[in-house]
Amino acid sequence: MDDPLYQQLQQERLLNQVTTQIRQSLDLSVILSTAVEQLRQFLLVDRLLIYQFNIHHSSILKTDRIDFEGETTTKKQPKSLRKGALGSPLGKVTYEARSCDQILSVLNLSEDQYCLKYGCDFQNKYRQGLIQSVSNLEEAYHSSTCLIEFLKQFQVQSILVVPIVVQEELWGLLIAHQCLEERQWETMEKRFLNQITQHLSIAIHQAQLYAQVQQQKQTLEQRVRERTQALQDALLGTQSANRAKSQFLAAMSHELRTPLTCVIGISETLLRYSGEQQTNQQMSPDKQQRYLKIIHDSGEKLLELINDILDLSQVEAGKTVLQISEFSLSKLVRQTLKSFQEKAQTQQINLTIDLKLKSNQTRFTGDRKRIQKIIFNLLENALKFTPDGGQVTLKLKVENNIAILQVEDTGIGIPDDKKSLLFEKFQQLNSSYDRQYGGTGLGLALTKQLVELHGGVIQFQSTIGVGSIFTVHLPALPLISKKSQGKMTESSFKTSLEDFCYSAKIKTETRFLNSPHRKCVLIERDEETATLICDLLTAAGYQMVWLMEGFTAVQQIELLQPDAVIIDLNLPGQVSYEILKQLHHQPHTQKMKILALTHESCYSESKFNSAFKNYDCLTKPIQPDELLNKMI
């Protein structure tokens, strides 16, 4: 058998081995390392290696030109790009096979050690399948002394370079070195290496696809885990809400049952001694008075509990009425404190007051009833959680027209991990507190919302076993004229709180929460329309003030300085137009958003377009999306 035929058979055998391994394995490192070793043995070269380019340098490869024929043809390009190409490695030797230890290793050698100003245009030559074969370095690179010295440093006498192109991108180079002597590369050897690189390209592309599939699989698995976690969190949230509901129902049942039991039991006792059930025994007047007082106190407790629930629901619905008036703040504080004196004496708690008010600071303007409720809840909470013999102090001072109320106690304190639950409704910080102290968990939740409704802030400090300090800052609200007050009572003046949007649903659906504390005055007689607008804009982050009549509208707008005014143009007479005319002459209203409600075409009601910079109109019936878009 002659040598050419034998070599052809050996080539086919080696190609078959490489192809079989590619089909059987997805491990690219095994495929390439095995192929390099087998090829070196077949070609009988001193060194065979794979030089792999870095992917992120593909753009550099398209511009740097290195001519292995010895001619430098670097294209003109930005200096920074040329510096990056020459200063950072484009790749390195990743696979190598040597005939013996006498042949130096170039594994992991990167091309930053090459003389890159001599070479070829990789992208335009190698990518098109150019095969470089050099038998004599001095003849091929006679003008590239640097390159000759570099190659001889690693014993290279002859070199054969075949590109590895994957999906039309230059992935790397398959390079054969003859080190101990010069070698004339045969055409059959070049063709064979080219066939091998084509199969290796398939293996590389296959490995890349597999890596992409694995990456997509990991991404999908991560998304599944995230979705699963989200569902679990939602489930836990639902379960937590159910537990809170159950705890609330249990607390409410207990809080309602206790006074009702007293009322029913004592009333039955009184009935037994009167009327048809009268017996020979007589009940003393003092005992009757005591029983009647118990019935009265139980009724008061029931009414207070029901009022708390109603107040909280009204505040959260944005329909709480603020009755602003002028009153003596010091007198209010003393009266509220006095109502707890008997309870404090029973518990042997030292209840004191510390007033730091100047003579001109005793009068205050705000919602007297709501402020009293705030003080009442804080004192009640302090007395509840302060053990017998403790101390509770109520402090008051006024600075810059802001009332600063502070309730300090020597109670049990609040654990750090429970502080986030302090102002949550229907929450007790510990289940054992329910049994020991009672309560529905509404007090502080309602207090916080009343403080915020009044434009104030509530803060607290607490240490376990030392006590707690609750501090409330309440700004004085502007007082309207008595004439306006009377008319406002007739018009059922209403103000709403910025919606307490801790709900995740409202947070994601509203578009206005990034601009808190926006105010809007609504002048509308139709309750159904007004309710819809109030609900929509409250959920969108607005504080709503609803006026059913227009008589006091101008005064209210001047007082509140809202960001927007919504007015029904169909108010009786010419009230709507009179309001708009008066607003037009006030300088602070020129930048105010004016939205007119009408049953007719908006264009027919455009006489105020030139009067206000932000005038617009809305046709009834109200469309929620249109309303929200016009309020932007």
JOWOZI-V768926 format. One record per residue. N is the residue number from 0. PSI is psi in whole degrees, 0 to 359 (NA if undefined). D_FIRST is the distance of its C-alpha to the first C-alpha in whole Angstrom. Layout:
# JOWOZI-V768926
N&PSI&D_FIRST ; N&PSI&D_FIRST
This chain:
# JOWOZI-V768926
0&126&0 ; 1&164&4 ; 2&315&7 ; 3&318&9 ; 4&320&7 ; 5&316&7 ; 6&322&10 ; 7&319&11 ; 8&320&11 ; 9&320&13 ; 10&315&15 ; 11&321&16 ; 12&316&16 ; 13&319&19 ; 14&319&20 ; 15&320&21 ; 16&315&22 ; 17&316&25 ; 18&317&26 ; 19&317&27 ; 20&323&28 ; 21&320&30 ; 22&327&31 ; 23&342&32 ; 24&146&34 ; 25&4&37 ; 26&101&37 ; 27&323&36 ; 28&321&36 ; 29&317&33 ; 30&313&31 ; 31&317&31 ; 32&320&31 ; 33&317&28 ; 34&319&26 ; 35&316&27 ; 36&316&26 ; 37&321&23 ; 38&319&22 ; 39&317&23 ; 40&322&21 ; 41&317&18 ; 42&346&19 ; 43&44&20 ; 44&160&23 ; 45&327&27 ; 46&134&29 ; 47&133&28 ; 48&162&31 ; 49&123&33 ; 50&120&36 ; 51&129&39 ; 52&149&42 ; 53&136&45 ; 54&321&46 ; 55&356&50 ; 56&14&48 ; 57&325&47 ; 58&328&50 ; 59&323&50 ; 60&334&46 ; 61&348&47 ; 62&329&49 ; 63&132&48 ; 64&127&46 ; 65&118&43 ; 66&112&41 ; 67&352&38 ; 68&352&39 ; 69&1&42 ; 70&130&45 ; 71&123&47 ; 72&47&48 ; 73&128&50 ; 74&151&52 ; 75&132&56 ; 76&170&57 ; 77&142&59 ; 78&322&60 ; 79&324&60 ; 80&318&56 ; 81&323&55 ; 82&320&56 ; 83&322&55 ; 84&321&51 ; 85&338&51 ; 86&345&53 ; 87&146&52 ; 88&138&48 ; 89&344&46 ; 90&196&43 ; 91&168&41 ; 92&119&38 ; 93&338&38 ; 94&143&34 ; 95&144&32 ; 96&133&29 ; 97&152&29 ; 98&329&27 ; 99&170&30 ; 100&343&34 ; 101&333&34 ; 102&124&33 ; 103&147&36 ; 104&139&37 ; 105&16&38 ; 106&135&38 ; 107&9&41 ; 108&128&42 ; 109&156&44 ; 110&0&44 ; 111&347&47 ; 112&350&46 ; 113&162&44 ; 114&85&46 ; 115&347&46 ; 116&355&48 ; 117&124&45 ; 118&211&42 ; 119&165&41 ; 120&97&43 ; 121&313&41 ; 122&319&42 ; 123&341&42 ; 124&300&39 ; 125&323&36 ; 126&332&38 ; 127&3&37 ; 128&16&33 ; 129&131&33 ; 130&122&30 ; 131&123&31 ; 132&122&29 ; 133&121&30 ; 134&323&29 ; 135&116&32 ; 136&319&35 ; 137&323&38 ; 138&318&37 ; 139&322&36 ; 140&44&39 ; 141&333&42 ; 142&4&45 ; 143&75&44 ; 144&321&45 ; 145&316&45 ; 146&321&42 ; 147&315&40 ; 148&321&42 ; 149&313&42 ; 150&320&38 ; 151&334&38 ; 152&329&40 ; 153&27&37 ; 154&13&35 ; 155&126&33 ; 156&318&32 ; 157&152&29 ; 158&141&30 ; 159&122&28 ; 160&125&30 ; 161&126&30 ; 162&149&33 ; 163&106&33 ; 164&123&36 ; 165&116&37 ; 166&48&40 ; 167&14&40 ; 168&138&41 ; 169&109&39 ; 170&320&39 ; 171&191&37 ; 172&138&34 ; 173&117&30 ; 174&130&30 ; 175&133&27 ; 176&132&29 ; 177&119&27 ; 178&326&30 ; 179&341&29 ; 180&164&28 ; 181&156&28 ; 182&137&25 ; 183&116&24 ; 184&129&23 ; 185&154&20 ; 186&322&21 ; 187&324&18 ; 188&318&19 ; 189&315&23 ; 190&321&22 ; 191&315&20 ; 192&325&23 ; 193&320&25 ; 194&318&24 ; 195&316&25 ; 196&328&28 ; 197&318&29 ; 198&321&28 ; 199&325&30 ; 200&320&33 ; 201&316&33 ; 202&318&33 ; 203&315&36 ; 204&320&38 ; 205&318&38 ; 206&322&39 ; 207&317&42 ; 208&318&43 ; 209&320&43 ; 210&321&45 ; 211&318&47 ; 212&317&48 ; 213&321&49 ; 214&317&51 ; 215&321&53 ; 216&314&53 ; 217&320&55 ; 218&315&57 ; 219&318&58 ; 220&321&58 ; 221&319&61 ; 222&320&63 ; 223&317&63 ; 224&319&64 ; 225&316&67 ; 226&319&68 ; 227&317&68 ; 228&321&70 ; 229&318&72 ; 230&319&73 ; 231&319&74 ; 232&318&76 ; 233&320&78 ; 234&317&79 ; 235&322&80 ; 236&318&82 ; 237&316&83 ; 238&321&84 ; 239&319&86 ; 240&320&88 ; 241&319&89 ; 242&319&90 ; 243&320&92 ; 244&316&94 ; 245&318&94 ; 246&321&96 ; 247&315&98 ; 248&319&99 ; 249&316&100 ; 250&317&102 ; 251&318&103 ; 252&316&105 ; 253&314&106 ; 254&327&108 ; 255&322&109 ; 256&322&110 ; 257&306&112 ; 258&327&115 ; 259&321&115 ; 260&318&116 ; 261&314&118 ; 262&311&120 ; 263&315&120 ; 264&313&121 ; 265&323&124 ; 266&324&125 ; 267&322&125 ; 268&317&127 ; 269&320&130 ; 270&328&130 ; 271&332&131 ; 272&12&134 ; 273&164&135 ; 274&222&136 ; 275&337&136 ; 276&18&134 ; 277&136&137 ; 278&182&137 ; 279&338&140 ; 280&145&138 ; 281&140&139 ; 282&132&136 ; 283&150&137 ; 284&322&137 ; 285&319&135 ; 286&322&132 ; 287&317&132 ; 288&320&132 ; 289&319&129 ; 290&318&127 ; 291&324&127 ; 292&322&126 ; 293&317&123 ; 294&317&123 ; 295&314&123 ; 296&321&120 ; 297&320&118 ; 298&320&118 ; 299&319&118 ; 300&318&114 ; 301&315&113 ; 302&319&114 ; 303&318&112 ; 304&314&109 ; 305&321&109 ; 306&322&110 ; 307&315&107 ; 308&315&105 ; 309&318&106 ; 310&316&106 ; 311&317&102 ; 312&323&101 ; 313&318&104 ; 314&314&102 ; 315&333&98 ; 316&355&99 ; 317&28&101 ; 318&23&104 ; 319&139&106 ; 320&126&110 ; 321&117&110 ; 322&96&114 ; 323&129&115 ; 324&170&118 ; 325&135&120 ; 326&170&121 ; 327&112&122 ; 328&321&118 ; 329&320&120 ; 330&319&122 ; 331&317&119 ; 332&317&118 ; 333&317&121 ; 334&317&121 ; 335&318&118 ; 336&322&118 ; 337&328&121 ; 338&347&120 ; 339&0&118 ; 340&315&121 ; 341&317&122 ; 342&320&118 ; 343&320&117 ; 344&321&121 ; 345&320&120 ; 346&2&116 ; 347&41&118 ; 348&133&116 ; 349&103&117 ; 350&115&117 ; 351&167&118 ; 352&142&118 ; 353&101&117 ; 354&128&118 ; 355&71&118 ; 356&137&119 ; 357&168&121 ; 358&331&124 ; 359&10&123 ; 360&8&120 ; 361&332&121 ; 362&142&121 ; 363&150&117 ; 364&127&116 ; 365&191&113 ; 366&102&113 ; 367&316&116 ; 368&317&115 ; 369&320&111 ; 370&320&112 ; 371&321&114 ; 372&322&111 ; 373&312&109 ; 374&318&111 ; 375&312&112 ; 376&321&108 ; 377&318&108 ; 378&318&111 ; 379&318&110 ; 380&319&107 ; 381&315&108 ; 382&325&111 ; 383&320&108 ; 384&15&106 ; 385&123&108 ; 386&164&109 ; 387&137&113 ; 388&4&115 ; 389&191&112 ; 390&134&113 ; 391&127&112 ; 392&131&113 ; 393&121&113 ; 394&147&113 ; 395&135&114 ; 396&162&114 ; 397&127&113 ; 398&127&112 ; 399&43&111 ; 400&25&112 ; 401&123&110 ; 402&129&111 ; 403&108&109 ; 404&137&110 ; 405&128&108 ; 406&116&109 ; 407&134&108 ; 408&165&108 ; 409&46&107 ; 410&200&105 ; 411&342&102 ; 412&170&100 ; 413&126&97 ; 414&148&93 ; 415&322&91 ; 416&356&88 ; 417&356&91 ; 418&330&92 ; 419&341&90 ; 420&359&92 ; 421&319&95 ; 422&14&96 ; 423&137&94 ; 424&149&96 ; 425&22&97 ; 426&130&95 ; 427&139&97 ; 428&341&95 ; 429&138&95 ; 430&332&96 ; 431&336&98 ; 432&326&100 ; 433&315&101 ; 434&323&103 ; 435&320&104 ; 436&340&105 ; 437&189&105 ; 438&161&104 ; 439&351&102 ; 440&19&100 ; 441&335&101 ; 442&302&104 ; 443&328&101 ; 444&315&99 ; 445&320&102 ; 446&313&104 ; 447&317&100 ; 448&325&101 ; 449&322&104 ; 450&314&104 ; 451&326&101 ; 452&326&103 ; 453&5&106 ; 454&18&103 ; 455&188&103 ; 456&141&101 ; 457&135&101 ; 458&163&99 ; 459&154&99 ; 460&143&99 ; 461&143&99 ; 462&132&98 ; 463&129&98 ; 464&355&101 ; 465&313&103 ; 466&187&103 ; 467&154&103 ; 468&119&104 ; 469&129&104 ; 470&130&104 ; 471&130&105 ; 472&118&105 ; 473&116&107 ; 474&145&108 ; 475&133&112 ; 476&146&111 ; 477&140&113 ; 478&126&117 ; 479&166&117 ; 480&157&121 ; 481&323&123 ; 482&316&124 ; 483&327&120 ; 484&317&120 ; 485&317&122 ; 486&328&120 ; 487&326&117 ; 488&320&118 ; 489&330&119 ; 490&6&116 ; 491&59&114 ; 492&131&112 ; 493&144&109 ; 494&148&106 ; 495&152&103 ; 496&145&100 ; 497&128&97 ; 498&134&95 ; 499&74&94 ; 500&60&90 ; 501&349&88 ; 502&133&87 ; 503&328&83 ; 504&314&84 ; 505&324&86 ; 506&323&84 ; 507&335&81 ; 508&336&83 ; 509&151&86 ; 510&4&85 ; 511&2&88 ; 512&344&88 ; 513&350&87 ; 514&78&90 ; 515&163&93 ; 516&29&96 ; 517&139&97 ; 518&146&100 ; 519&132&101 ; 520&126&105 ; 521&125&105 ; 522&102&108 ; 523&130&108 ; 524&329&110 ; 525&117&108 ; 526&322&107 ; 527&314&104 ; 528&316&102 ; 529&319&103 ; 530&317&102 ; 531&313&98 ; 532&316&98 ; 533&315&99 ; 534&316&97 ; 535&313&94 ; 536&332&95 ; 537&315&96 ; 538&338&92 ; 539&5&91 ; 540&12&93 ; 541&148&96 ; 542&119&99 ; 543&138&102 ; 544&117&105 ; 545&121&107 ; 546&126&110 ; 547&342&112 ; 548&161&114 ; 549&4&114 ; 550&322&118 ; 551&12&116 ; 552&314&113 ; 553&316&113 ; 554&318&115 ; 555&319&112 ; 556&319&109 ; 557&325&111 ; 558&314&111 ; 559&337&108 ; 560&59&106 ; 561&166&103 ; 562&336&100 ; 563&152&100 ; 564&127&103 ; 565&123&103 ; 566&136&106 ; 567&122&107 ; 568&356&109 ; 569&24&111 ; 570&154&113 ; 571&143&117 ; 572&217&118 ; 573&29&117 ; 574&316&116 ; 575&313&112 ; 576&327&113 ; 577&319&116 ; 578&314&113 ; 579&323&110 ; 580&316&113 ; 581&320&114 ; 582&327&111 ; 583&329&110 ; 584&0&113 ; 585&124&112 ; 586&327&109 ; 587&353&107 ; 588&358&106 ; 589&329&104 ; 590&4&101 ; 591&141&101 ; 592&122&99 ; 593&120&102 ; 594&117&101 ; 595&135&103 ; 596&132&103 ; 597&154&104 ; 598&348&104 ; 599&182&104 ; 600&142&101 ; 601&327&100 ; 602&337&101 ; 603&350&105 ; 604&38&105 ; 605&20&104 ; 606&342&107 ; 607&9&106 ; 608&318&103 ; 609&343&104 ; 610&326&106 ; 611&137&104 ; 612&329&100 ; 613&44&98 ; 614&137&100 ; 615&170&99 ; 616&162&100 ; 617&128&98 ; 618&135&99 ; 619&150&100 ; 620&152&99 ; 621&132&97 ; 622&120&93 ; 623&313&92 ; 624&319&89 ; 625&319&91 ; 626&311&93 ; 627&321&91 ; 628&321&89 ; 629&340&93 ; 630&353&93 ; 631&NA&90
